[in-house]
Amino acid sequence: MALYHTYRPQCFSDMSGQDHIVQTLTSQIGRKQTAHAYLFSGPRGVGKTTAARLLAKALNCENRPGGASEPCNTCASCKDIRHGRSIDVVEIDAASHTGVDMVRQNIIETAQFKPARDAYKIFIIDEVHMLSTSAFNALLKIMEEPPTHVVFVLATTEAYKIPETVLSRCQRFHFSKIPYVDMEKTLKNILKKENRTIDKDVLNTIIQKSEGCLRDALSLLDQLLSTGDQALTKENTSLFLPAFHDETIQSLICSFVTCDRKAGLDAIATLSGEDMDMVDASDSLLAHFRYMLMALIDPKLKQADIHLDDHTKMVLQSLAEQITQKELVQLMDLIIRRKKEIRSSPTPQLQLELALVEWCEHHSAILPSTVLPQNETAPLPHPTKMTQNISSDDTPHSRTEKKILSRDVVEGEWGAILDTMEKMSPSLVFILKMAHLKEIDGNTIVCTVEYSFHKDKLMETSSKKMIEHFFSEALHVPVLINIQLAEQKQPEENNTLPQELQGLVSALGGEIL
Ligand SMILES: [Zn+2]
């Protein structure tokens, strides 16, 4: 049986997300103040039908003590509703029964009779917006004067298609997309019960792909579990999981913010090479920029519909500090404008490339040259100018003034930062202690390491993000890290490596170049 059915919540406390709805409904049930008609609206796969069935179960449960709101799940009524065989709970799919005759036969006639066994006769009408006008009119008649034992639960993804007369008879609850954390919790619980493990990246991909629709997330997970592997890793799920472009999108965003044309064009080429639809790419960019805009206005803004993991949010927050609200709005406008042209463009990625170049053209003129990394034409910033903003935290709008790093500051804080990081990742710090600070280029700290496997390890996306996070936090400036390979050493030096390092080399399976 599909996960979505196996793990369908059997009590309100198991529902994922929708806390405000669960709270109101359970309180109404406990106080015996439920309404005669409810309208559950919201996107698909977020728990509307589940909540309707739970409401039906709680109302008809034979064992529910007064004041309680959860169904017992063991009485005959609870079991019958769970298995869809209760004669007092009628589920109708309005998408396949749109006509007035259906309403007359299945609803009006049935509603006249008292419930066969239970306390209430409950009608759950799914996709109710599909009903014909005459069917709605017939439904309205009985909703205007409902028999006391009747409860209607109407569910819809398109509430605006429902006549005002019907709406006004219902208590309305709007179901939102399931927030990232709730989705994560639910999926982890299921995996635990299924005795499977999952890589963080894979879990993150499932959650982001399903965009708040729990049903989609569970069907994606179903597919992955069907491979039979005990551990779901990036490798063994890559065939089933649609390609995910989060890292490339992030690097494209970074290119826009820092006006790095070359890196930006590279990122667009990568997306195009991985067959990402350019309209989807634009939408993804806009979603990320939108988060940055919210983060700039107020990081605490409620953003239940933004499905980004904490790590991505952290990266975006740090990028947001390098751009002003006004610039971000202009940038989003530009993307929206270019996105419209993608379908009619001979080369789909051209519009994004043009957007990037146009933006950099316009934006580098107003950006202080010091924040442009890798910009050969920009003169190197004056050393004293570079530090002047570091301690200017007293200005309330300091985030709009682009703060710049200096070598002195980085060197001064280096040891303390590594100490803080060491608890999180001793192996990274071990390598960083052997790295040399080469230069500060804008907001990029350039370090050299002697071994290519050290460089690879530090430049792995997750390591790089972690290092950047710790440095950004400590230096109060969004910091980027670039690790380069030091000039080749004389071969004999390899023989004089400290023993500790020799050990590490063999432990990591690397070789000394
Ligand atoms: Zn029961």
Residues whose N, C-alpha, C, O or C-beta is under 5 A from the ligand:
A	BS01	ZN	C61 E62 N63 P71 C72 N73 T74 C75 C78
